[in-house]
């Protein structure tokens, strides 16, 4: 068999053994239709002929072939080394072998090829191979001869963040002129980071650039007007990123890509696997800017570390960014809201003072000495960005007002039918079609449910009532949301359990009504209670108190509070009564919306489970678009799973982070610091003073150990905890606000509660005897 000495760029025989790592990669790109400058390869066979001749000149037959191939190129060329152990997934050899730029004339090309061959045996290359355990006799050198691109701009692109390992991020470095200035570190380039649809830019002061000069390249100053000018527009970054995604899909792994821009077109000069990705991804949006973040009123919905599939759903449903500043973020795998963004919008609308007063109701406790960093935007810029973001939000709220009741009524049957169709899907293609035809549309309904679940009228009313009646009576007056004629969904599980115990409903009916509600109901990797056959029995075994008796007792206390308010403010009492009635109706509507929101997430869970069964992988560590790609036959997204699973396990092992986070936050260092014991104070939840023994628990399963009359102390509660409340003498949480689950349910049942303490689980231990003052918002250790 004859081994070719020269191969064209598109030749099917241009593989690793014949044209080396760099050459094989360029051939693969060209054969896939990607924009690669014209080139030819001097193969490893030519190199071996040169070595076997034991001479100092290139064999004449090789020279003849090189001369002919070079005549087919135009302009100057780059002559690049391409060893057979180069640009591999686990070995890059970056910088170990020589490259020569802007070479003209056949004699100069032949000399450059000769020097590329010689670079295989430099001290640094030999030492590198030895350090990697490679045998030198097994290595051969090919050479790439490629048309030079007189780039106006160039740089590198990583299809995963090389520092954090995050796979859904594309990072681009760009500078003026040729890319050598970026690769060599002679210039600080612009940095563009594209995560999903969010683009962040850092425009550098680019003092120098690499330019072509006769026989090579040189460093030249950048014209003053261009030094601080962005090299790439947002549209150009997205265009380049699309090429990067194509290349990553082609190789099935994150890639390090060298690119150039010439005459308005991008060309790819080189692509190799990223060999230095960390073993786990870093999930930390606190690194992207100086913001104040909060998880109050949010951690009850998503109390644990999120899998990437859940995070994608959360981001898809989030309020749009304001001028590129996110409204929510992922910090160490946990969901946070950006208070800075919300306050910037309210302040731009002239509501800054009211926003700060309401922040405690909506975002949880924000101490007076905590500064909310402003966005680095003018008021006009914030207003413009708000108008842009408000279009979608307004559309969601219009849909909420118009469609919520009908969507709530239809959703149980819709979700049940979708789960059945998902379970019946027998192939990946069938399941992908079902996503596109029906399941993805459930996100639209979820936006409507989410809009309904975010109604905050009671926050404004709570501030007004506290001013008129004091915090204790305000808490009483804000109860009464549950009525015999119109159920408060947060109480549904415990009321339903009482009905089940009395034989008024069946276990099947209870599961249909509440099987989708749980302690971590929006994390779709967590099984739903309705999937556990023993779930209902455990609840019935632990039920000792009647929720109806608690509701009746609270109704009497509420009536007394109302009489006090009416006596003190007879003229405004009727208006306040009407507002209370509207707020109660709104709260019940909000809770129904949230329940159907959670039911819809059971469908998304079922979809990912079935996709994983068909593919044979744990797909909760992929985002939904990636899952669909895998169902369509792509393999590249699967390479992200190990690093994401490692990140999930790492962050899950850390304790929950603070409710408020300002600026850059390091979860690892924070968790290593010793907890500080201090006074325990929080929001007044429900008035009343109770002394009792604390039961400190971290999960709802641990909460089942709660005995009648003990004080439930935990990080956060949600509807999955509701059946435990009638056992508790009082409830104390680290996280929460007056509109959080713990406060709402405790108010309805008349159980004293202090929420949003921040440190209760760190200071208290099971067995401590404590005094809970729900009216003052204090918890005191007695013994």
CORMOUR-V181317 format. One record per pair of residues at least 12 apart in sequence whose ideal C-beta (glycine too) atoms are under 6 Angstrom apart, sorted by the first residue. I is the first residue (numbers start at 0). J is the second residue. If there is no record, write none. Layout:
# CORMOUR-V181317
I/J
I/J
This chain:
# CORMOUR-V181317
2/44
3/42
4/42
4/44
4/45
4/61
4/64
5/39
5/64
5/68
6/40
6/42
7/39
8/29
8/38
9/29
9/30
13/26
13/40
17/42
17/43
18/40
18/42
18/141
19/81
19/82
19/83
19/85
19/141
20/85
20/86
20/87
21/81
21/85
21/86
21/143
22/40
22/81
22/141
22/143
24/86
24/270
28/267
31/249
33/267
34/266
34/267
35/267
36/145
36/146
36/148
36/266
37/72
37/146
38/143
38/145
39/68
39/144
40/141
40/143
41/112
41/142
42/141
43/139
43/141
45/61
46/116
46/139
46/140
66/105
69/105
69/108
72/146
74/146
75/101
75/103
75/147
76/102
76/144
76/146
76/147
77/100
77/145
77/147
78/99
78/102
78/111
78/144
79/98
79/143
80/96
80/97
80/115
80/118
81/141
81/143
82/96
82/138
82/140
83/138
83/139
84/133
84/138
86/271
88/272
91/271
91/274
95/124
95/127
96/118
97/114
97/115
97/118
99/111
100/215
100/216
101/147
101/211
101/215
101/216
112/142
115/142
116/140
119/140
148/259
148/261
148/266
149/211
150/177
150/259
150/260
150/261
151/260
152/173
152/175
152/230
152/260
153/177
153/178
153/259
154/172
154/173
154/174
154/178
154/181
154/188
155/172
155/181
155/257
156/171
156/243
156/256
156/258
157/170
157/255
158/243
158/247
158/253
158/254
159/253
161/273
163/281
164/276
164/277
164/280
164/642
165/280
166/639
168/194
169/193
169/240
169/243
170/192
171/191
171/236
172/188
172/190
173/188
173/189
173/230
173/231
174/186
174/188
174/205
175/205
175/208
175/221
176/208
176/209
176/210
177/209
178/257
179/209
180/208
180/209
185/207
186/205
186/207
187/203
188/203
189/202
189/203
189/230
191/236
193/240
198/233
202/229
204/226
204/227
205/221
205/226
207/220
208/221
239/265
243/256
246/270
247/635
248/635
251/634
251/635
252/272
252/638
253/273
254/270
255/271
255/273
256/270
257/269
278/645
279/642
279/645
279/646
279/649
280/642
280/643
280/646
282/329
282/332
282/646
283/330
284/328
284/329
284/330
285/330
285/660
285/663
285/664
286/663
289/372
289/662
290/337
290/339
290/372
291/338
291/339
291/371
291/372
291/661
292/335
292/660
293/336
293/338
293/362
293/363
293/659
294/335
294/658
295/362
295/363
295/658
295/734
295/736
296/736
296/739
297/334
297/336
298/715
298/734
299/715
299/717
299/739
299/740
300/521
301/334
301/521
302/519
302/715
303/519
303/522
304/332
304/650
304/651
305/332
306/524
306/619
307/620
307/622
307/643
308/523
308/607
308/619
309/522
309/523
310/329
311/622
311/623
313/334
316/445
316/446
316/449
318/392
319/388
319/391
321/340
321/384
321/388
322/376
322/380
322/384
324/340
324/374
325/337
326/340
331/650
331/666
332/650
338/362
338/371
339/371
339/372
339/374
342/354
342/371
343/374
343/381
344/385
347/378
347/381
347/382
356/462
357/458
360/458
360/461
360/737
361/455
361/458
363/658
363/736
363/755
364/755
395/446
395/450
396/450
398/447
399/447
399/450
399/451
402/447
403/451
406/444
406/447
407/591
407/595
410/595
414/598
414/602
417/602
418/602
418/605
421/605
421/606
421/609
427/613
427/630
430/610
430/630
431/627
431/630
431/631
434/627
438/606
441/599
441/602
445/596
445/599
448/592
448/595
448/596
451/589
451/592
452/589
452/592
452/593
452/596
454/585
454/589
456/582
456/585
457/582
460/578
460/582
461/737
464/476
467/568
468/564
470/683
471/686
471/774
472/560
474/685
474/686
474/746
475/556
475/557
475/560
476/560
478/553
478/557
478/746
478/747
479/557
480/583
480/586
481/747
485/587
487/587
487/590
488/590
488/591
488/594
489/590
489/718
489/743
489/744
490/747
492/513
492/721
492/722
493/546
493/721
493/722
494/546
495/509
495/512
495/513
496/538
496/542
496/722
497/546
506/535
510/529
514/528
514/529
515/527
515/597
515/598
515/601
516/597
516/718
517/719
518/699
518/719
520/597
521/600
523/600
523/603
523/604
524/619
527/601
538/722
541/703
543/707
544/725
546/725
549/748
549/749
552/749
553/749
607/619
610/626
610/630
614/629
620/640
620/643
620/644
621/636
653/666
653/670
654/670
655/714
658/734
658/757
674/761
676/762
679/756
679/759
679/762
679/778
680/776
680/777
681/753
681/754
681/755
681/756
681/776
682/736
682/737
682/754
682/755
682/776
683/774
683/776
684/742
684/745
684/752
684/753
684/754
684/773
685/745
685/746
685/751
685/752
685/773
686/773
686/774
687/751
687/773
688/772
689/728
689/729
689/751
689/771
690/770
691/708
691/710
691/728
692/709
692/768
693/710
693/712
693/763
693/767
693/769
694/709
694/711
694/765
695/712
695/760
695/763
695/764
695/765
696/713
699/719
699/720
702/723
705/723
705/726
707/726
708/728
710/728
710/729
710/771
711/727
711/730
712/731
712/759
712/763
713/732
714/733
714/734
714/760
715/732
715/734
716/740
716/741
717/740
721/744
724/744
724/748
727/750
729/751
729/771
730/745
730/750
730/752
731/753
731/759
731/778
732/754
733/756
733/757
733/759
733/760
735/754
735/755
736/755
739/754
741/754
742/754
751/771
751/773
752/773
753/771
753/773
753/776
753/778
767/780
768/781
768/782
